[in-house]
Amino acid sequence: MEVNPPKQEHLLALKVMRLTKPTLFTNIPVTCEEKDLPGDLFNQLMRDDPSTVHGAEILMLGEMLTLPQNFGNIFLGETFSSYISVHNDSNQVVKDILVKADLQTSSQRLNLSASNAAVAELKPDCCIDDVIHHEVKEIGTHILVCAVSYTTQGGEKMYFRKFFKFQVLKPLDVKTKFYNAESDLSSVTDEVFLEAQIQNITTSPMFMEKVSLEPSIMYNVTELNSVNQAGECVSTFGSRAYLQPMDTRQYLYCLKPKKEFAEKAGIIKGVTVIGKLDIVWKTNLGERGRLQTSQLQRMAPGYGDVRLSLEAIPDTVNLEEPFHITCKITNCSSERTMDLVLEMCNTNSIHWCGISGRQLGKLHPSSSLCLALTLLSSVQGLQSVSGLRLTDTFLKRTYEYDDIAQVCVVSSAVKVES
């Protein structure tokens, strides 16, 4: 019959405590009406209780702070801090003490010890203390592994370790949407609007210290989360940027290609990297958390080999009176020269003035040309400009452009303001 050997007792004791902010003390008020048997006894006891708020004794919230009674929740982006103490419980001197703290996640093992050097000796009733810090960057199960090795007076080498398991939760739910805007009169490539929806999925309110977008090398960013009031920029969310549990807040950013990239036609196409969101918040008692999203990507609108954009067009025109527009034609190909022919096709309301089928000449790769065109409308109201055709004589390929823009056509008796 096999007998298990007795468990060996160690000379050192290991204690681990998570370091967190204290919480406000909450008391349970006990009161009654004066006509009841206790009379004013309960109310007087609450007034004399040092943990209650003077003048508001019946409120549960007190003035004192209490240390955490349990491990609590740890959220992604927060800093995990822990106090590690190794105490010599024996009556003999212990030598060569080495304390090691590792954090095991689902993907890696991290050494959190401040020093990997061994302590020469530890006398009775003395201890070795260490505080570790780690910014949590993964969701899921984490295991804090604390290992202690030492040598007894008799020269025997001893070793033991303890495991502390905890879960890291997700504090925020971040969703993003991209909107492609038509270019303005001075831009070659379109602006991009990014909408970021941020939801607090914890059980306590957050103070949103910073929500910013760090753009990629190709873009400049403008934040659209403030308004100008009396010469001062005021946040659209108010002076106190608190996000209550399960509340969602929407942030808006405008990204514009830098000049060196915007001038190169076709360089911003396909899947492009926009940038990443940087979110910083604080919880009830100032505990700080920070999250950075991965690089956000969007599918840039495709324009094919040839792009037609409007440089100038009036908002309002007179009925049956010519008006002028300026178009820009860009060869988006990086290696093929085009020989283009312009054709203009009338619609029921829009009529082109000029020669259809004229040669525009050769257009080299990544180059552009501007055209001034004249047209008139025979129908009032909001009319769509359509009917332009570009034909590449080299490939015998035709590109059709309809619904290029819209103009408001009014009666000639109405004066059109310039």
N, C-alpha and C positions, 0 to 999 in steps of 0.2 A: 504494500500500500504506500503510495507516494504522498509525502507530507510537504505542503508548501512551506518554504522558509519564512520565518517571521519578517514582517516589513521593517526595514532598517530606518531608524529615526535619524534625521539630519540635525546637525548642530546649528544650522542657519534657518531662519524663517523668512519667507518671501511674501510681501504684501503689495498689492497693486490697487490703486484707486484712480478712477477717472476724475480729471479736474474740469469742472464746469462752473458756470456762474451760479450764484445762489438764486433762489426764487423768493417771491414775496410770500410772507406767512399768511395763511388763510385760517380764520377761526370761524366756528359755528356759533352764531349768536343765539342765546337762550333768553327770551323775554316773556313778559306776561302783562296783563292789564293790572292797574292798581287795585281794582276790586277783587282780584283773585287772592288766594291765601298767601302766597309769598309776598304780595305787595310790591314794593320797590326794590326788593332784595336782589333779583337777577340783574336789574338795570344798574344797580350800584356796583355789583361785582364786575360788570362789563366796563363801567367807567373807571374802576380801579385797576383793570387788567392792563399791563404795560404794552401788550401786543396790539391793542385796538387803537383806532384813530380817534383822537379827542374830538368830541362833537359829532362823530359818526360811528358810534359804537356798534350799531346794528348792521353795519356793512361787513361783509365777510372779509374784505381786503384789509390786512393789517399793515403796521409800519415796520415790522421786523422782517429780516431776511433769514431764510433757512437753507441749510446745506442740502444738496440733492440726496434723496433717500434711495434712489435706484440709478441704474446706469443711464437711463434716459435715451432719447433718440439722437442719432447722428445722421446728418444730412450731407449729401454730396456738396462739395465746395467749402465745407466748414473745416476748421482745424481741430483735429483730435489730439487732446493733451492728456497725459497720464502721469501719475506719480508712482514711482517704483522704489520700494524700500526693502533692503535685506538686513535683517537684525540677527545678531549673534545671541542666541538664547542659552548657550552653554556657559560653562565656567572655565573654558580653555581658549587659548588664542588660536584663531584659524588663519591660515596663510594662503596666499596666491588666490584671492577671490576674484573671479571674473563673472560679471553680470552682463548678459546679452539680451536685448529685446529686438525681436523681429516681428514684422507685420506681414502676415500671409494673406494674399488676395487670390482671386480666381486666376490671375494671370502672372503674378510676380510675387517675390519675397523681398521685403525691404528691411534693411538694418537701421533701426532707430536709435541705437545706443549713442550717447554723446561721446563716449570714449571706449575703445576696445582694449585699453591697457588694464592689466590685472592689478588689484590692490595688494600690497605686500603682506599686510596682516590686519586682522580685525580682532580687537580685544572684546572680552565679554561685555554684554549690555551696550555695545556700540553698533552703529548701523551705517550702511552705505545707501545714500539717497541719490536718485536721478529723476529728472523730469524730461519726458520725451514729447515732441510735437510732430504732427504730420498733417498736411493738408490732404484731405480725402478726395481722391480723383476717380474712384470707381464705385459703382453701385453693386450691392450684393453682400455676401458673407465675407467678413474679415475676421481673422484670428490673430490675436496678440500672443506671441510665444515668448515667454520669459524663461531663460535658462540660467542656472547658477552652477558654477564649478568652483571647488576649493580643495584645500589640502589640510588634513587634520594634523595635530601635533605628532601623531604616530607615523606620519608620512603617507597615510592612505588618501588616495584621490577620490573625491566624492562629486556627484553630479545629479541634479534634478531640474525639472522644468514644469511650468504650469501653462495652461492654455485658457485664454479668455476670448470668447466668441461673441461677436456683435454684428448687427445688420446695418448697412448704410442705405438710407432711403433717398428717394428723389425729391428735392424740395420744390422744384419749379417744372412746369410743363411749358415748353417753348415751341411755338408753331410759327412758320414763316410763309409768306406769300409774296410773289413777285408780280409786278405790273410793268409792262413795257409801254412807255409813253412815246408818242410821236415827237420827233426832234423839233426844236424851236428854230427860228430863222437863222441862228448863228452856229448851230451845231450840225455836224455831219452824221454822227451816230446818235441813237436814241438814248434818252435818260432811262434809268431803271428806278422804280419805287419799290422799296422793301417795307412790308408790314410785318412786324414782329408781335405776336400775341403771347403774353407772359402770364401764366396762371400760378397763384400760390396754392400748392397742394399740401401744405403743412397745416397744423392745427393752431398756429399762432400767427399774429400779424407780422408783417415785415416792413422795414423802412428801406425803400429802394434808393440806395445812395447813388448809384450810377448805372445807367443802361446806355451803352454806346456801341457804335458799329465801327470796327477797325477795317477799313477798306483794303482791298488788294492793291497791288502796284499799278493797276490800270485805271483805277477810279478815284475820284474825289467825292467826299460824302458831305451832305448837308442834313442836319437834324431838323425835323419838322415837328418838334414836340413842345414848342413854346410860341407865344404870341407877344407882339410888341404893344405894351400898354404904357402910355405917357413916357415913352422913351426908354422903358425898361423891359427886359425880356422876362416874361412870366410863364412858368410851366403850365401847360394845359391841364395838368393833374392837380393844380393847387399848390399852396405853400408847403403842405405836409404830404409827402409822397409815401403814404402808408398803403400797403396792399393787404387787405383782410384775407383770412382763409377762404379758399375756393374762388376768390375774385380774380378777374382777368383784366389786364390792361394792354392797350394796343399802342405800340410805338411805330412811328413812320420815319423813314429815311429816304433821301433822294441821292442816287449815285449818278455821277456824270463822268464819262470817259475823259481822261487827261488828254491834253491837246496833242501830244506826240502819238497817242494811240488813235485818237479820233480822226486825225488827218490821213491815216493809213487805211484806206477802204478795205473792208473785209477782214481786218485783223481781229476784230471782236465779233466772232461768230461761233456757232456751235455751243458747246458747254464751256462756260467761262466761270472763273472763281470770283465771287463778289467780295467776300471778306468774312469776318466772324464777329459775333456778338460778345461783348464783355459786360457781365452783369455782376454788380456788387450790392449786397444788402446787409442789414443788421437786424438782429432779433430783439426781443424785449429788453434785455439788459446789455445791449451793445455787442453781443457776439457777432463777429463778422463772417460772412460767407461770400464766396466768389465762384462764378462759373463762366467758362468760355466755351462757346459752341465750336464744333468743327467748322472747317471752311465751308461757307454756303456757296452753292453752285446754282446757276440757272441756265436755261437753254436760250441763247440769244436768238432773236427773230432772224429767219433766213430771207435773204433778198435775191437769191439766185445769182446769175452772172452779172446782171445789170440792175442797178437800183435807181429809181426815179423818186426824187424828193422835191418838195416845194420850198422855195426860198422866200417868196413873197406872193401874197394874194390878199385882195381887199375883203373886209368882212361883209360889207353891204354894197350893192351895185344897183344902178337904175335899169329898169326894164327896157330892152331893145337898144341899149347903149353899150358900145364896146368897153371892155375893161381888160387890164393886163395882169398877167401872172408871170412869175419867173420860176422855171424848173431847173433842177440840177440832175444831170445824168452821170452816174458813176460806174466805171468798169470794175466790178468786184473781183474779177479774176486776177490772179497774181502772176500769170505767165502768158496770157493770150490777148493779142490785139484784136479789136473789133472794128468792123466797118458798118456804121449804123445808118439806117434810113428811117425818117420820122413820118408817120402817117397820122392824120387826124380824122376821126369819124364823128359826125354829128349825132346827137341824141334828140329825143323829142323836145327837150327844153334848152339844151346847150348847143351852140353853133360856133364852130371854130372859124377864125378869120385868117387867111393865109394860104400858102401852097402846101398841099398834102403830098407826101412822097418825096420830099427833098432830102438830099444827101447831107449827113452831118459830118462825114469824113471819118478818119481813123481815130479810134480812142484807145490809147495805150493802157496796159495793165495798171490798176490802182490809180488811175487818173480820172478827172472829172471835167465836164463842160457845162456852162449855164446857157439856158435858152429863154428868150423873152417871147411870150406867146400872147395872142389877142383872141378874145372870144366874147360872145354876147348871149344873153338869155332871152327867150321869147315867152317864158312863163314866170309868174310871180311866185314868191314863197322861197322856202329853203331848197335850193337846187344842188345836185351833186355834179361835180366836174368829172366827166368820164370821156373815154373815146380816144386815148392816146395809144399808139402802137409803135414799137421799135423793132426793126428787123435787122438782124446781123447777116449781111450778105455773104460772109465767109461760110457760115454754118447753115444758112437758109433757115434761121430760127427766129420766130416772132415772139415778142414779149408784150403782153396786153396789160394796160393800166386803166382800171376803172375805179370809181369812187375815190379819186385822189384827194379831194377836199370838198367842202360845202360852202356856198355863198348864199347870202340872203338877198333876194331880188325884190325890189320895191318899185312902185309906180314912179314914173319920171316926174310926177307932180310933187312927190315927196323929196325934199332936199336931203341929199346924202352928205353927212358930215365927213370930212376928210380925216 
